[in-house]
Every structure is written in structure tokens, then in C-alpha cells.
Amino acid sequence: MITNKDYLSSIRKCYLFDDIEDEQLTEVIMLLNGRIRKIQKDEFIVRLGDELKSAGLLLKGRIESSFQNESFDQITMHCFGGGYLFGETLVINDTKISPVQVRAVEECTILFIDLKTIYLSEETSPLRLKLAENLIKSLAKKNLILNQKVRILSQKGLRDRIMIYLSTLPKEKDGFITIPFTQTALAEHLGVNRSALSREFGRMQDEGILVIDKNKMRVDF
């Protein structure tokens, strides 16, 4: 099942499997006690306060991570597609109460894996060493994402938050950037009111700074 072309494409996007050959994947998934689970749309994969014992690799679909602030408002952190690895920090740190929740935005297929088999086993092998190296890279990547989030939220001006956020996303050949959020979720991600975000988008369009085409945007100066 793991050799499914759609799944293979997602696995190849994940840092954990860098420099691991296709023919080694079955062995690696077995080493990680991998098991595949289907998740229905709007189902919570991780709830606030849960203990997460396994990390999850999103093979198909989209998921959204969020938390609650002091006023119990939901703040969307990220929305991700295939290839995203989640929960590894909580698992490695033996976190008993999850500070975030993860929800399926659409029907998903997830590969759950036991990361502790990489670094708690007394057995060493080239595959385990490669997985350990890749896990460090994955955690470093997440750290960069969190730093970007802090930088965005530290901006007082809404327009500054928008511009910095857009600068973190890859541009397509035509200069457009695909936004992985609904406008409501984007407002939560930026820590602002949805109406305020909509008004600012309108002003930026009127000033010729921003071109919006559905879920795509292009910054023009």
C-alpha cells in the first residue's frame, strides 16, 4: 500500500525520508511500526489536551493545526497538504498534554509512525542513523516555521503582517502565491479580525499593491 504513487509522492516531500531509496521504504516503515489510517473530513486527529504517542505523516488530504488563546478563541497556526509530518516534537518530548489540536480539513490518509524506535533502540544500522539525521533536519525546519510565525505576530501593523506572511510562501512562475488557508483561517493565522483583513486586502488592491485571484495573490509594487 505504501508504494501507491500518490503516497510515494507525499513521502518524498518529507525530510524524514531524504536519501532513502524507494526499495528501502517498506523496511523503514516496518522499523517505525508504521500503520495507515483514514481520517474523515472535520475529524480531529489530535485534540487539545490529548497525549500523542505517534507522529503522523500526511499522505493524502489537508490538515489544519490550531490552538486556543487566553480568551478561548481558536488561532489557526498552519494548514498543510501531503508530505507534512506532525507531532514529532510532542512525541520526542514525551508531552502528556497537547497544546495544539489537528483537524482534517478534508478526507485524509495518515501514516502514523513511532519515532522513538529511531533513537531509543540499542540497535544501530545505516537506516537508523539516516533517519536520526533526517529527524534533526525536520525539527530544524519546524523551528524556522515557528520563527516566521513569531516574526509575523510581532508586527503591529496588519499590512506588515500580510506582507511578511506572503514573503514566506513560494512564488509560482507567474508571480502568484497560493494561499493554503480560507480567509477566515488566514485571519486566525495572522492573529487579526477577519473583517479587518478583508478591508486591508481591499485597500491594498485599490492601491495597486496586491492582485487577488480567488486563493492566489501577487504583490505588485
Residue, then its C-alpha position, 0 to 999 in steps of 0.5 A: m500500500i505504501t508504494n501507491k504513487d500518490y503516497l510515494s509522492s507525499i513521502r518524498k516531500c518529507y525530510l524524514f525520508d531524504d536519501i532513502e531509496d524507494e526499495q528501502l521504504t517498506e523496511v523503514i516503515m516496518l522499523l517505525n511500526g508504521r500503520i495507515r489510517k483514514i481520517q474523515k473530513d472535520e475529524f480531529i486527529v489530535r485534540l487539545g489536551d490529548e497525549l500523542k504517542s505517534a507522529g503522523l505523516l500526511l499522505k493524502g488530504r489537508i490538515e489544519s493545526s490550531f490552538q486556543n488563546e487566553s480568551f478561548d478563541q481558536i488561532t489557526m497556526h498552519c494548514f498543510g497538504g501531503g508530505y507534512l509530518f506532525g507531532e514529532t516534537l510532542v512525541i520526542n518530548d514525551t508531552k502528556i498534554s497537547p497544546v495544539q489540536v489537528r483537524a482534517v480539513e478534508e478526507c485524509t490518509i495518515l501514516f502514523i509512525d513511532l519515532k522513538t524506535i529511531y533513537l531509543s533502540e540499542e540497535t544501530s544500522p545505516l537506516r537508523l542513523k539516516l533517519a536520526e539525521n533526517l529527524i534533526k533536519s525536520l525539527a530544524k525546519k519546524n523551528l524556522i516555521l515557528n520563527q516566521k510565525v513569531r516574526i509575523l505576530s510581532q508586527k503591529g501593523l496588519r499590512d506588515r503582517i500580510m506582507i511578511y506572511l506572503s514573503t514566506l510562501p513560494k512564488e509560482k512562475d507567474g508571480f502568484i502565491t497560493i494561499p493554503f488557508t480560507q480567509t477566515a483561517l488566514a485571519e486566525h493565522l495572522g492573529v487579526n479580525r477577519s473583517a479587518l483583513s478583508r478591508e486591508f486586502g481591499r485597500m491594498q488592491d485599490e492601491g495597486i499593491l496586491v492582485i487577488d485571484k480567488n486563493k492566489m495573490r501577487v504583490d505588485f509594487 
